Amino acid sequence: MQYQYLSIGVNDSAENVIQHIDNELQQLKEKRINYSIKVVDIEGATSVLCNLEEEGRFSKKASQYELLKYHISNALADYIIQQYEERLLTRIINSNYGYFNSTDKREILEICKKIIRNDDKVFFNTLFQIRRRNLIVKKLLEYFESSNSIILDGFVNFRLKDYNKELEEIIDNGVDDFLIEREYKEFIRLLKYFVEIQDSKFNVVHVVMEYDDNYMLLDDKKHEITNECIQEFVTELSEADISHDDLLVSSLITLAPRNIIVHNWERFKNKKLLDTIKNVFSGKVVLCSGCDICSIAMVKTDIKE
């Protein structure tokens, strides 16, 4: 009876590698292909041996050994992503962006991990996830064409150049996101400072969103003050420089109300704008869940339409 095998040299716990391999090789059992997995120590080096018997109903169509290589390549790809990816990200950040301090590097790493995990469920990130995994599988299969013994650390460090390039691109994007976020935080800090030095003109200002991205501002007596607020800025800026978003934020900062109630806030198309208002006026913003002002605004909008 002839047996063929693959040997996987590991530095970390062999049990984790075995779990990935065994989960993947369950598919061989469904095809009535027998295999065994065991751990061996040779001169202090730990390896996982996967033995396979070259017999069975698949022998005419495809080598069971080819199936073994395919499934183990898939298992090892998942293991590499789980166990090595964060280490590789850290190494690349330290190498390519050594001028950031340790706190910044940790923040960049977290941004990159979020991109890789695709926490925001971005379609293209899902495609990139699949492509990165396929890159690893392809390289493993190519490696097993000429050898039945692999040392994972060496393979990851020296055979995955294309995969590392993908990670470098993710880190570049992560650094861009980090710098944008840092600039945004500084922007928020300055706006909060401007609010603090302003004298509060109103106890409450109502921000009423309309369907067309316009808004109304009402004072604490529910009188409209939109035009008088906007006019102050219109006289200083050309129309090309003005956006509804800029005017809204600038008006609220100038008024510096003690409290802000946002009505029909679901109509904010620019969610970042709403977040900016909440950040600048931290603890002072209430999102209205429905009231007479919301109803009046909806009626006015329907009349306009």
C-alpha positions in Angstrom: 0.0 0.0 0.0 1.6 3.3 -1.2 1.3 6.5 0.9 2.1 10.0 -0.1 2.5 12.9 2.3 3.0 16.6 2.8 5.2 18.0 5.6 4.4 21.5 7.1 7.1 22.9 9.4 5.6 25.3 12.0 7.0 27.6 14.7 3.7 28.3 16.4 1.4 25.8 18.0 0.9 22.8 15.7 -2.6 22.2 17.1 -3.8 25.4 15.4 -2.4 24.3 12.0 -3.9 20.8 12.5 -7.3 22.3 13.2 -7.3 24.3 10.0 -6.0 21.3 8.0 -8.4 18.8 9.5 -11.4 21.1 9.0 -10.5 21.4 5.3 -9.7 17.7 4.8 -13.1 16.6 6.0 -14.1 17.0 2.4 -11.8 14.1 1.5 -13.6 11.9 4.0 -16.8 12.7 2.1 -15.1 11.4 -1.0 -14.0 8.2 0.9 -10.4 9.2 0.8 -8.4 8.2 3.8 -5.8 10.4 5.4 -3.9 10.9 8.7 -2.4 13.9 10.4 0.3 13.7 13.1 2.9 15.9 14.7 6.6 15.0 14.5 9.6 16.6 16.1 12.9 16.3 14.3 16.0 17.9 16.0 13.8 20.4 17.8 11.8 21.4 14.7 8.0 20.7 14.8 6.3 19.5 11.6 2.7 18.4 10.8 2.7 15.4 8.5 -0.4 14.7 6.3 -0.4 11.1 5.0 -2.7 10.0 2.2 -3.3 6.6 0.6 -3.2 6.7 -3.2 -6.2 4.5 -3.8 -9.9 4.9 -4.3 -12.6 5.9 -6.8 -10.8 9.2 -7.7 -7.6 7.5 -8.9 -8.6 7.6 -12.6 -9.9 11.2 -12.7 -7.5 12.9 -10.5 -4.7 12.0 -8.2 -5.6 11.9 -4.5 -2.3 13.5 -3.9 -3.4 16.5 -6.1 -6.5 16.8 -4.0 -4.5 16.7 -0.8 -2.2 19.5 -2.1 -5.3 21.5 -3.1 -7.1 21.2 0.2 -4.0 21.7 2.4 -3.2 24.8 0.3 -6.6 26.2 1.1 -6.2 25.3 4.8 -2.8 26.9 5.0 -4.0 30.0 3.2 -6.6 30.5 5.9 -4.0 29.8 8.6 -1.6 32.3 7.2 -4.3 35.0 6.9 -5.3 34.4 10.5 -1.8 34.0 12.1 0.6 36.0 9.9 -1.4 38.9 8.5 -1.2 41.2 11.4 2.5 40.5 11.9 3.1 41.4 8.3 1.1 44.6 8.5 3.1 45.6 11.6 6.4 44.8 9.9 5.5 46.8 6.8 4.3 49.8 8.8 7.5 49.8 10.9 9.5 49.6 7.7 7.7 52.0 5.4 6.3 54.4 8.0 9.0 54.5 10.7 8.6 58.2 11.2 5.2 57.8 12.9 5.3 57.4 16.6 4.1 54.1 18.3 0.6 55.5 19.0 0.1 56.5 15.4 1.4 53.2 14.2 -1.1 51.3 16.4 -3.9 53.5 15.1 -2.8 52.9 11.5 -2.7 49.1 12.2 -6.2 49.1 13.5 -7.4 51.0 10.4 -5.7 48.5 8.1 -7.2 45.5 10.1 -10.6 47.1 9.7 -10.0 47.3 5.9 -8.8 43.8 5.7 -11.7 42.4 7.7 -14.0 44.5 5.6 -15.9 45.7 8.6 -17.8 48.2 6.5 -18.9 45.5 4.1 -17.5 47.3 1.0 -18.0 45.3 -2.1 -14.6 46.0 -3.6 -12.9 45.1 -0.3 -14.7 41.7 -0.5 -13.2 41.2 -3.9 -9.8 42.2 -2.7 -10.2 39.7 0.3 -10.8 36.9 -2.2 -7.9 37.9 -4.4 -5.5 38.0 -1.5 -6.5 34.6 -0.4 -6.3 33.2 -3.9 -2.8 34.7 -4.2 -1.6 32.6 -1.2 -3.4 29.4 -2.5 -1.8 29.8 -5.9 1.7 30.3 -4.4 1.3 27.2 -2.2 0.2 25.1 -5.1 3.1 26.2 -7.1 5.4 25.4 -4.2 4.0 21.9 -3.8 4.6 21.2 -7.4 8.3 20.8 -6.7 8.4 19.9 -3.0 6.3 18.0 -0.5 7.9 19.8 2.5 7.3 23.4 3.5 8.4 25.6 6.4 5.6 28.2 6.9 7.8 31.0 8.2 10.2 30.8 5.3 7.3 30.5 2.8 5.6 33.6 4.2 8.7 35.7 4.4 10.2 34.8 0.9 7.5 33.4 -1.3 4.6 35.8 -0.9 5.9 39.0 -2.6 2.7 39.7 -4.5 0.7 39.2 -1.3 2.9 41.6 0.6 2.5 44.2 -2.2 -1.3 43.9 -1.7 -0.8 44.5 2.1 1.5 47.5 1.3 -1.3 49.0 -0.8 -3.8 48.5 2.1 -1.4 50.2 4.5 -0.9 53.1 2.1 -4.7 53.6 2.0 -4.8 53.1 5.8 -2.2 55.9 6.2 -4.2 58.2 4.0 -7.4 57.5 6.1 -5.4 58.1 9.2 -4.1 61.5 8.0 -7.6 62.5 6.9 -9.0 61.5 10.2 -6.3 63.4 12.1 -6.9 66.5 10.0 -10.7 66.1 10.7 -10.0 65.8 14.5 -7.9 69.0 14.4 -10.7 70.7 12.4 -13.2 69.7 15.1 -10.9 70.9 17.8 -10.7 74.3 16.2 -14.4 74.6 15.7 -15.0 73.6 19.3 -12.6 76.3 20.4 -14.5 78.9 18.3 -17.8 77.8 19.9 -16.3 78.2 23.4 -15.1 81.8 22.8 -18.5 82.8 21.4 -21.2 84.3 23.5 -24.3 82.2 23.4 -27.0 84.1 21.5 -29.8 81.5 22.0 -30.7 78.9 24.6 -32.0 76.6 21.8 -31.7 76.6 18.1 -33.9 74.2 16.0 -32.3 72.9 12.8 -35.0 71.7 10.5 -33.9 69.6 7.5 -35.9 69.7 4.2 -35.9 67.2 1.4 -33.8 69.4 -1.0 -30.8 69.6 1.3 -31.9 73.0 2.5 -32.6 73.7 6.1 -34.4 76.1 8.4 -33.1 77.6 11.6 -35.6 78.5 14.3 -34.9 80.3 17.6 -36.1 79.2 21.0 -39.4 80.8 20.3 -39.7 78.8 17.0 -39.3 81.9 14.9 -37.3 81.4 11.7 -33.9 83.0 11.7 -32.4 81.3 8.6 -32.1 84.3 6.4 -30.5 86.7 8.9 -27.9 84.0 9.8 -27.0 83.2 6.2 -26.9 86.9 5.1 -23.9 87.6 7.3 -21.8 85.0 5.4 -23.2 85.7 2.0 -22.0 89.3 2.1 -18.5 88.1 2.9 -18.2 85.2 0.4 -18.9 84.7 -3.3 -21.6 82.3 -4.2 -19.0 79.9 -5.5 -17.4 79.6 -2.1 -20.7 78.8 -0.3 -22.2 75.4 0.3 -25.3 74.6 2.4 -23.2 72.5 4.7 -20.6 75.2 5.3 -23.3 77.8 6.0 -25.1 75.5 8.4 -22.0 74.8 10.5 -20.8 78.5 10.3 -24.2 79.7 11.4 -24.4 77.4 14.4 -20.9 78.3 15.5 -21.7 82.0 15.3 -25.0 81.5 17.2 -23.3 79.2 19.7 -26.6 77.9 21.2 -26.6 76.1 24.5 -28.7 73.4 22.9 -29.4 72.2 19.3 -32.4 70.2 18.3 -32.2 68.6 14.9 -35.6 67.9 13.3 -36.0 65.4 10.4 -32.4 64.5 10.8 -32.9 61.3 8.7 -32.9 63.6 5.6 -29.2 64.5 6.1 -27.6 63.1 2.9 -24.2 64.1 4.2 -24.0 62.0 7.4 -20.5 63.4 8.0 -22.1 66.8 8.4 -24.4 65.6 11.1 -21.5 63.9 12.9 -19.5 67.1 12.7 -22.3 69.1 14.4 -22.6 66.4 17.1 -18.8 66.5 17.6 -18.5 70.2 17.7 -21.5 70.7 20.0 -20.7 67.6 22.1 -23.5 66.8 24.5 -25.7 69.7 23.3 -27.3 68.0 20.2 -30.7 66.3 20.4 -32.0 64.3 17.4 -35.8 64.8 17.5 -37.9 61.7 17.1 -40.9 63.6 15.9 -42.8 66.7 17.0 -45.0 69.5 15.6 -42.0 71.3 14.1 -41.1 68.1 12.1 -44.7 67.9 10.9 -44.8 71.5 9.8 -41.6 71.1 7.9 -42.9 68.1 6.1 -46.1 70.0 5.1 -44.0 73.0 3.8 -41.8 70.6 1.8 -44.9 69.0 0.3 -46.3 72.4 -0.7 -43.0 73.3 -2.4 -43.0 70.1 -4.4 
